[in-house]
Amino acid sequence: METTKKRTREEVRAAFRAFMREKEEERKAAQIRLELYHQKRLAGLV
């Protein structure tokens, strides 16, 4: 059975902020891809 290290509140918060920052970056990248795809569709390229 694995032993887990108890993290401090600050470590948990820092990990959560990093996770949320990564999710926000992924969301922005997906939005950009969607906009580019939409522009291509409007131009009749897809």
PyMOL Python script that loads the backbone (N, CA, C, O; Angstrom):
from pymol import cmd

cmd.read_pdbstr("""\
ATOM      1  N   MET A   1       0.838  -1.184   0.000  1.00  0.00           N
ATOM      2  CA  MET A   1       0.000   0.000   0.000  1.00  0.00           C
ATOM      3  C   MET A   1       0.883   1.247   0.000  1.00  0.00           C
ATOM      4  O   MET A   1       1.872   1.322   0.729  1.00  0.00           O
ATOM      5  N   GLU A   2       0.513   2.216  -0.821  1.00  0.00           N
ATOM      6  CA  GLU A   2       1.317   3.429  -0.924  1.00  0.00           C
ATOM      7  C   GLU A   2       1.088   4.343   0.266  1.00  0.00           C
ATOM      8  O   GLU A   2      -0.008   4.414   0.822  1.00  0.00           O
ATOM      9  N   THR A   3       2.132   5.028   0.636  1.00  0.00           N
ATOM     10  CA  THR A   3       1.962   6.059   1.661  1.00  0.00           C
ATOM     11  C   THR A   3       1.873   7.393   0.949  1.00  0.00           C
ATOM     12  O   THR A   3       2.584   7.634  -0.027  1.00  0.00           O
ATOM     13  N   THR A   4       1.015   8.245   1.427  1.00  0.00           N
ATOM     14  CA  THR A   4       0.853   9.555   0.810  1.00  0.00           C
ATOM     15  C   THR A   4       1.427  10.615   1.729  1.00  0.00           C
ATOM     16  O   THR A   4       1.320  10.528   2.952  1.00  0.00           O
ATOM     17  N   LYS A   5       2.034  11.611   1.118  1.00  0.00           N
ATOM     18  CA  LYS A   5       2.602  12.718   1.883  1.00  0.00           C
ATOM     19  C   LYS A   5       1.505  13.759   2.075  1.00  0.00           C
ATOM     20  O   LYS A   5       0.864  14.178   1.112  1.00  0.00           O
ATOM     21  N   LYS A   6       1.300  14.163   3.286  1.00  0.00           N
ATOM     22  CA  LYS A   6       0.301  15.181   3.549  1.00  0.00           C
ATOM     23  C   LYS A   6       0.861  16.523   3.075  1.00  0.00           C
ATOM     24  O   LYS A   6       1.933  16.950   3.503  1.00  0.00           O
ATOM     25  N   ARG A   7       0.117  17.173   2.189  1.00  0.00           N
ATOM     26  CA  ARG A   7       0.562  18.456   1.654  1.00  0.00           C
ATOM     27  C   ARG A   7      -0.005  19.588   2.495  1.00  0.00           C
ATOM     28  O   ARG A   7      -1.081  19.485   3.084  1.00  0.00           O
ATOM     29  N   THR A   8       0.749  20.658   2.528  1.00  0.00           N
ATOM     30  CA  THR A   8       0.279  21.835   3.264  1.00  0.00           C
ATOM     31  C   THR A   8      -0.802  22.528   2.437  1.00  0.00           C
ATOM     32  O   THR A   8      -0.946  22.277   1.241  1.00  0.00           O
ATOM     33  N   ARG A   9      -1.537  23.381   3.081  1.00  0.00           N
ATOM     34  CA  ARG A   9      -2.589  24.130   2.398  1.00  0.00           C
ATOM     35  C   ARG A   9      -2.003  24.936   1.243  1.00  0.00           C
ATOM     36  O   ARG A   9      -2.614  25.022   0.177  1.00  0.00           O
ATOM     37  N   GLU A  10      -0.828  25.527   1.442  1.00  0.00           N
ATOM     38  CA  GLU A  10      -0.194  26.325   0.393  1.00  0.00           C
ATOM     39  C   GLU A  10       0.172  25.454  -0.808  1.00  0.00           C
ATOM     40  O   GLU A  10       0.003  25.871  -1.953  1.00  0.00           O
ATOM     41  N   GLU A  11       0.674  24.238  -0.545  1.00  0.00           N
ATOM     42  CA  GLU A  11       1.023  23.339  -1.640  1.00  0.00           C
ATOM     43  C   GLU A  11      -0.225  22.935  -2.429  1.00  0.00           C
ATOM     44  O   GLU A  11      -0.197  22.866  -3.658  1.00  0.00           O
ATOM     45  N   VAL A  12      -1.300  22.675  -1.721  1.00  0.00           N
ATOM     46  CA  VAL A  12      -2.542  22.299  -2.385  1.00  0.00           C
ATOM     47  C   VAL A  12      -3.053  23.458  -3.225  1.00  0.00           C
ATOM     48  O   VAL A  12      -3.473  23.266  -4.366  1.00  0.00           O
ATOM     49  N   ARG A  13      -3.019  24.645  -2.670  1.00  0.00           N
ATOM     50  CA  ARG A  13      -3.481  25.822  -3.414  1.00  0.00           C
ATOM     51  C   ARG A  13      -2.617  26.088  -4.631  1.00  0.00           C
ATOM     52  O   ARG A  13      -3.129  26.430  -5.696  1.00  0.00           O
ATOM     53  N   ALA A  14      -1.302  25.933  -4.480  1.00  0.00           N
ATOM     54  CA  ALA A  14      -0.399  26.149  -5.611  1.00  0.00           C
ATOM     55  C   ALA A  14      -0.665  25.117  -6.702  1.00  0.00           C
ATOM     56  O   ALA A  14      -0.667  25.455  -7.886  1.00  0.00           O
ATOM     57  N   ALA A  15      -0.889  23.869  -6.318  1.00  0.00           N
ATOM     58  CA  ALA A  15      -1.178  22.827  -7.301  1.00  0.00           C
ATOM     59  C   ALA A  15      -2.498  23.125  -8.003  1.00  0.00           C
ATOM     60  O   ALA A  15      -2.614  22.940  -9.214  1.00  0.00           O
ATOM     61  N   PHE A  16      -3.487  23.582  -7.251  1.00  0.00           N
ATOM     62  CA  PHE A  16      -4.782  23.898  -7.841  1.00  0.00           C
ATOM     63  C   PHE A  16      -4.669  25.070  -8.811  1.00  0.00           C
ATOM     64  O   PHE A  16      -5.260  25.045  -9.890  1.00  0.00           O
ATOM     65  N   ARG A  17      -3.907  26.101  -8.427  1.00  0.00           N
ATOM     66  CA  ARG A  17      -3.721  27.251  -9.322  1.00  0.00           C
ATOM     67  C   ARG A  17      -3.025  26.822 -10.607  1.00  0.00           C
ATOM     68  O   ARG A  17      -3.389  27.274 -11.692  1.00  0.00           O
ATOM     69  N   ALA A  18      -2.023  25.947 -10.488  1.00  0.00           N
ATOM     70  CA  ALA A  18      -1.318  25.463 -11.676  1.00  0.00           C
ATOM     71  C   ALA A  18      -2.268  24.669 -12.563  1.00  0.00           C
ATOM     72  O   ALA A  18      -2.246  24.812 -13.786  1.00  0.00           O
ATOM     73  N   PHE A  19      -3.102  23.835 -11.950  1.00  0.00           N
ATOM     74  CA  PHE A  19      -4.084  23.051 -12.704  1.00  0.00           C
ATOM     75  C   PHE A  19      -5.059  23.969 -13.428  1.00  0.00           C
ATOM     76  O   PHE A  19      -5.346  23.754 -14.605  1.00  0.00           O
ATOM     77  N   MET A  20      -5.569  24.981 -12.750  1.00  0.00           N
ATOM     78  CA  MET A  20      -6.529  25.898 -13.356  1.00  0.00           C
ATOM     79  C   MET A  20      -5.885  26.718 -14.468  1.00  0.00           C
ATOM     80  O   MET A  20      -6.520  26.989 -15.487  1.00  0.00           O
ATOM     81  N   ARG A  21      -4.622  27.116 -14.276  1.00  0.00           N
ATOM     82  CA  ARG A  21      -3.906  27.872 -15.306  1.00  0.00           C
ATOM     83  C   ARG A  21      -3.751  27.000 -16.564  1.00  0.00           C
ATOM     84  O   ARG A  21      -3.938  27.483 -17.681  1.00  0.00           O
ATOM     85  N   GLU A  22      -3.412  25.727 -16.381  1.00  0.00           N
ATOM     86  CA  GLU A  22      -3.264  24.823 -17.506  1.00  0.00           C
ATOM     87  C   GLU A  22      -4.604  24.628 -18.230  1.00  0.00           C
ATOM     88  O   GLU A  22      -4.650  24.610 -19.460  1.00  0.00           O
ATOM     89  N   LYS A  23      -5.681  24.482 -17.472  1.00  0.00           N
ATOM     90  CA  LYS A  23      -6.998  24.321 -18.081  1.00  0.00           C
ATOM     91  C   LYS A  23      -7.389  25.565 -18.865  1.00  0.00           C
ATOM     92  O   LYS A  23      -7.984  25.458 -19.938  1.00  0.00           O
ATOM     93  N   GLU A  24      -7.063  26.741 -18.342  1.00  0.00           N
ATOM     94  CA  GLU A  24      -7.385  27.993 -19.026  1.00  0.00           C
ATOM     95  C   GLU A  24      -6.595  28.102 -20.334  1.00  0.00           C
ATOM     96  O   GLU A  24      -7.128  28.548 -21.350  1.00  0.00           O
ATOM     97  N   GLU A  25      -5.320  27.692 -20.302  1.00  0.00           N
ATOM     98  CA  GLU A  25      -4.509  27.717 -21.523  1.00  0.00           C
ATOM     99  C   GLU A  25      -5.087  26.758 -22.563  1.00  0.00           C
ATOM    100  O   GLU A  25      -5.140  27.087 -23.747  1.00  0.00           O
ATOM    101  N   GLU A  26      -5.517  25.579 -22.127  1.00  0.00           N
ATOM    102  CA  GLU A  26      -6.125  24.624 -23.049  1.00  0.00           C
ATOM    103  C   GLU A  26      -7.412  25.193 -23.639  1.00  0.00           C
ATOM    104  O   GLU A  26      -7.684  25.020 -24.827  1.00  0.00           O
ATOM    105  N   ARG A  27      -8.204  25.873 -22.806  1.00  0.00           N
ATOM    106  CA  ARG A  27      -9.459  26.457 -23.272  1.00  0.00           C
ATOM    107  C   ARG A  27      -9.191  27.533 -24.320  1.00  0.00           C
ATOM    108  O   ARG A  27      -9.881  27.602 -25.337  1.00  0.00           O
ATOM    109  N   LYS A  28      -8.184  28.375 -24.068  1.00  0.00           N
ATOM    110  CA  LYS A  28      -7.842  29.429 -25.023  1.00  0.00           C
ATOM    111  C   LYS A  28      -7.360  28.832 -26.340  1.00  0.00           C
ATOM    112  O   LYS A  28      -7.726  29.314 -27.413  1.00  0.00           O
ATOM    113  N   ALA A  29      -6.543  27.789 -26.262  1.00  0.00           N
ATOM    114  CA  ALA A  29      -6.044  27.145 -27.476  1.00  0.00           C
ATOM    115  C   ALA A  29      -7.197  26.539 -28.270  1.00  0.00           C
ATOM    116  O   ALA A  29      -7.223  26.631 -29.497  1.00  0.00           O
ATOM    117  N   ALA A  30      -8.138  25.926 -27.581  1.00  0.00           N
ATOM    118  CA  ALA A  30      -9.296  25.342 -28.261  1.00  0.00           C
ATOM    119  C   ALA A  30     -10.128  26.432 -28.914  1.00  0.00           C
ATOM    120  O   ALA A  30     -10.643  26.237 -30.015  1.00  0.00           O
ATOM    121  N   GLN A  31     -10.267  27.564 -28.263  1.00  0.00           N
ATOM    122  CA  GLN A  31     -11.037  28.675 -28.818  1.00  0.00           C
ATOM    123  C   GLN A  31     -10.373  29.203 -30.091  1.00  0.00           C
ATOM    124  O   GLN A  31     -11.055  29.504 -31.071  1.00  0.00           O
ATOM    125  N   ILE A  32      -9.051  29.314 -30.073  1.00  0.00           N
ATOM    126  CA  ILE A  32      -8.324  29.786 -31.252  1.00  0.00           C
ATOM    127  C   ILE A  32      -8.501  28.799 -32.401  1.00  0.00           C
ATOM    128  O   ILE A  32      -8.751  29.202 -33.537  1.00  0.00           O
ATOM    129  N   ARG A  33      -8.370  27.484 -32.101  1.00  0.00           N
ATOM    130  CA  ARG A  33      -8.569  26.474 -33.153  1.00  0.00           C
ATOM    131  C   ARG A  33      -9.970  26.566 -33.736  1.00  0.00           C
ATOM    132  O   ARG A  33     -10.149  26.467 -34.950  1.00  0.00           O
ATOM    133  N   LEU A  34     -10.954  26.752 -32.882  1.00  0.00           N
ATOM    134  CA  LEU A  34     -12.339  26.852 -33.341  1.00  0.00           C
ATOM    135  C   LEU A  34     -12.528  28.067 -34.245  1.00  0.00           C
ATOM    136  O   LEU A  34     -13.187  27.980 -35.281  1.00  0.00           O
ATOM    137  N   GLU A  35     -11.943  29.207 -33.848  1.00  0.00           N
ATOM    138  CA  GLU A  35     -12.065  30.416 -34.665  1.00  0.00           C
ATOM    139  C   GLU A  35     -11.387  30.241 -36.019  1.00  0.00           C
ATOM    140  O   GLU A  35     -11.928  30.666 -37.040  1.00  0.00           O
ATOM    141  N   LEU A  36     -10.210  29.622 -36.040  1.00  0.00           N
ATOM    142  CA  LEU A  36      -9.512  29.402 -37.310  1.00  0.00           C
ATOM    143  C   LEU A  36     -10.309  28.475 -38.208  1.00  0.00           C
ATOM    144  O   LEU A  36     -10.417  28.705 -39.413  1.00  0.00           O
ATOM    145  N   TYR A  37     -10.871  27.420 -37.616  1.00  0.00           N
ATOM    146  CA  TYR A  37     -11.683  26.493 -38.395  1.00  0.00           C
ATOM    147  C   TYR A  37     -12.906  27.208 -38.966  1.00  0.00           C
ATOM    148  O   TYR A  37     -13.275  26.999 -40.122  1.00  0.00           O
ATOM    149  N   HIS A  38     -13.521  28.042 -38.156  1.00  0.00           N
ATOM    150  CA  HIS A  38     -14.701  28.782 -38.602  1.00  0.00           C
ATOM    151  C   HIS A  38     -14.361  29.719 -39.775  1.00  0.00           C
ATOM    152  O   HIS A  38     -15.114  29.822 -40.743  1.00  0.00           O
ATOM    153  N   GLN A  39     -13.219  30.391 -39.665  1.00  0.00           N
ATOM    154  CA  GLN A  39     -12.793  31.279 -40.748  1.00  0.00           C
ATOM    155  C   GLN A  39     -12.564  30.498 -42.042  1.00  0.00           C
ATOM    156  O   GLN A  39     -12.923  30.950 -43.130  1.00  0.00           O
ATOM    157  N   LYS A  40     -11.958  29.313 -41.901  1.00  0.00           N
ATOM    158  CA  LYS A  40     -11.726  28.489 -43.085  1.00  0.00           C
ATOM    159  C   LYS A  40     -13.050  28.032 -43.689  1.00  0.00           C
ATOM    160  O   LYS A  40     -13.198  28.001 -44.911  1.00  0.00           O
ATOM    161  N   ARG A  41     -14.000  27.682 -42.848  1.00  0.00           N
ATOM    162  CA  ARG A  41     -15.311  27.262 -43.357  1.00  0.00           C
ATOM    163  C   ARG A  41     -15.993  28.401 -44.096  1.00  0.00           C
ATOM    164  O   ARG A  41     -16.579  28.200 -45.159  1.00  0.00           O
ATOM    165  N   LEU A  42     -15.913  29.600 -43.527  1.00  0.00           N
ATOM    166  CA  LEU A  42     -16.523  30.749 -44.189  1.00  0.00           C
ATOM    167  C   LEU A  42     -15.871  31.027 -45.535  1.00  0.00           C
ATOM    168  O   LEU A  42     -16.530  31.470 -46.476  1.00  0.00           O
ATOM    169  N   ALA A  43     -14.569  30.762 -45.620  1.00  0.00           N
ATOM    170  CA  ALA A  43     -13.854  31.008 -46.870  1.00  0.00           C
ATOM    171  C   ALA A  43     -14.041  29.857 -47.856  1.00  0.00           C
ATOM    172  O   ALA A  43     -13.596  29.944 -49.000  1.00  0.00           O
ATOM    173  N   GLY A  44     -14.697  28.778 -47.421  1.00  0.00           N
ATOM    174  CA  GLY A  44     -14.949  27.651 -48.297  1.00  0.00           C
ATOM    175  C   GLY A  44     -13.770  26.724 -48.475  1.00  0.00           C
ATOM    176  O   GLY A  44     -13.712  25.980 -49.453  1.00  0.00           O
ATOM    177  N   LEU A  45     -12.845  26.753 -47.563  1.00  0.00           N
ATOM    178  CA  LEU A  45     -11.655  25.910 -47.681  1.00  0.00           C
ATOM    179  C   LEU A  45     -11.859  24.526 -47.088  1.00  0.00           C
ATOM    180  O   LEU A  45     -11.113  23.600 -47.405  1.00  0.00           O
ATOM    181  N   VAL A  46     -12.852  24.379 -46.239  1.00  0.00           N
ATOM    182  CA  VAL A  46     -13.049  23.079 -45.557  1.00  0.00           C
ATOM    183  C   VAL A  46     -14.206  22.363 -46.195  1.00  0.00           C
ATOM    184  O   VAL A  46     -14.550  21.255 -45.783  1.00  0.00           O
TER     185      VAL A  46
END
""", "prot")
cmd.dss("prot")
cmd.show_as("cartoon", "prot")
cmd.util.cbc("prot")
cmd.orient("prot")
